[in-house]
């Protein structure tokens, strides 16, 4: 199963995170399938590759709690809803 989760980068006490699509069995710094975003909690900046995120969500990827909150704040799930009605 694939999850969208945070991968820690940066130096000590100055963490930044990449949002990645990764296999559930992999560790946090393990090999990811694809980088789909970036989150800096110190500067409060977020970059999201929305088409790539929607691609993984449509195919059953589950976001972790923190990533879910980031995506919800960026209103990514509003773009997912119309696409779901086309396929059903």
N, C-alpha and C positions, 0 to 999 in steps of 0.2 A: 504494500500500500504506500502511496505517496503522500507526503505532508508538506505543507508550506510552513517553514519555521525559520527562526532567526539563527544566524551563524555569526559568532562573535569575532570581531576583528579589532584592530587598533592596538594601542599600547595600554599599559597598566594605568588604571584610574581614568582612562579616556576611551572607554569602549564605544565602538560603532558597530552596527550590525548589518549584515547582508540578509535579505529575505531570499530564501532559496527553496526550490523544490527538491526534496531529498527523500530517499527511501526510509521508512520508519525504523528499520533495523540499524541504520547508520548512526554513528556518534555525531555529536554536535559539530565538530570540525571535520567530519568525514567528507567523502566525495559527494558532491551534489549533482543532480541531473541538470539543473539550469539555475542561473542567478536571475531573479525576477524583480529585485528591488533593493533598496538601501534605506536604512533608518539610523539617524543620528539623534539620540535622546538628549545630548548636551546642547546642541544648537537647535533642536526640535525641527529637524528637516527630514523630509521623506521623499524618496523618488520611487515611483512604481512603474513597472512595465506592464500596463494594464492588459494589453492583448495576450501576453504570455501568462499572466495570472488567470485570466478568464479561460484560456486554453486548458490549464491544469484543473481549475475548478469544475469545468464542464465534464471532465473525464474522471471525476471522483476524488480529487485531492482534497484532503481535510486540512484547514489552517489550524494552527495552535491558538490558544487563547489570546496571546499578545498580538499575533499576526491578524487574527480575526478583528480585534479592536482597531488596528491600524487600517485595515481594509474597509471596515465599517465607517471610520472617520473620513476616509477618502471617497466614500460612496461608490465603491466598486460593485457592491452587491446589487445596486439599482440597475447597473448595466447588464448584470447576469440574468435578471428576471425576464426581460423581453425575449432573450435568446432561448430560454427554456420553453416558452410557449410555442415557438416555431417548431421545435423538435417533437412535441407531443401532439 
